[in-house]
Amino acid sequence: MTQFFENKNILVTGGAGSVGKELIRYLLKYKKPAVVRIFDTNEAEMFNFQSELAEKNYIHNVRFLIGDVRDKDRLIRALNGIDYVFHTAAYKHVLSSEYNPFETVKTNVIGVQNIIEASLETNVKKVIFTSSDKAVNPSSTMGATKLLGEKLMVSANYYGGKKTAFSSVRFGNVMDSSGSVIPIFKRQINEGRFITITDPEMTRFMMAMSQAVKLLVLTMEISQGGEAFILKMPTVKISDLAEVLIDELAARYGHRPESIGTKIIGTKLGEKLYEELMTDDEATRSLERDDMFIILPNIKDELIMIDETAYNASPITSTEYISRDVEPITKDEIKSILIKENII
């Protein structure tokens, strides 16, 4: 499907964020779209990104639109003539969402519904919503809003007489993305301070930024509507990640590795010691490929006509979708990934 995006019009919400920018760079470099519209509220980051793309001669088919997914009228104007939408805009930080729950609802739930309604009104072909493993058995406001976002995306496929296909992608923790643990650890090492770890046994599913982008692109190509796509990704013990970063970066920042200690601060509000990629119930209606899981929609009354053979997948056999139950990768494997992704 190398020609899937060629000469098509694409809109990326949250396009000035970490994942949004990397997705746009990838699309412009490899997929030859006619137009990419970048929709975001962050004027400063939009300006910086515009300067970067201008230096690479990508600016002729890029449009920068300041706007908020809470504003449906603005979305309708932005989506006019668009073929495909990647919806990455969201409030993503667990602690911030715990203290500002309804602000998170406005963006992560009402914003999703605005995307749905605006896409239907403008006859968009497909929409991919970026969710989170925190949507599975959520213990936080952020996770709960992501779960509701997924539910809205499934139900949108049953709106009568409309042809837009709506699907979701569940991300794990995207390495080195804005607000993730790696930039925090790097800053603490640079400043010669303790690295703060919530719990030495905490595990997380980790995915590289390049994996996140390729998953988004692939799922847009193969989605039929109502699915949730989950990349198979390794489990990382957060304390191991911290030790690798100390070993690799302390000397580079002018410190002795042994001088950088770790400080256990306890789990934060809304945090879990482990993450899940799907529930046991979802596993009963899921398919599996070498690279991903595909959860089929749970609404049976008017089931979307999904061609399961098109995914090149089989009924799920793996049980490795809870980070607590998966053997974490080694420190050497963590180091190898960080080097490959130019993080260290």
Protein Blocks (a to p, Z undefined) as FASTA:
>chain_A
ZZmmgopacddehklbmklmmmmmmmmmmnopabdcdddfblmlmmmmmmmmmmnopmmm
cccddddfklmklmmmmmgopabdcdfbccfbfklmmmmmmlmmmmmmmmmmmmmmmmmm
nopabdcddddfklgopabfklmmmmmmmmmmmmmmmgghiabdcddddddddehiahia
klmmmmmmmnopacddfblkbccddddfklmmmmmmmmmmmpgbhpacddddddddfklm
mmmmmmmmmmmnopafklpccddebjaehiafbdcfbdfklmmmcccdfkbccdddfbfk
lgccddfklnopacdfbfclbfklpccddfklmmmmmmmnomZZ
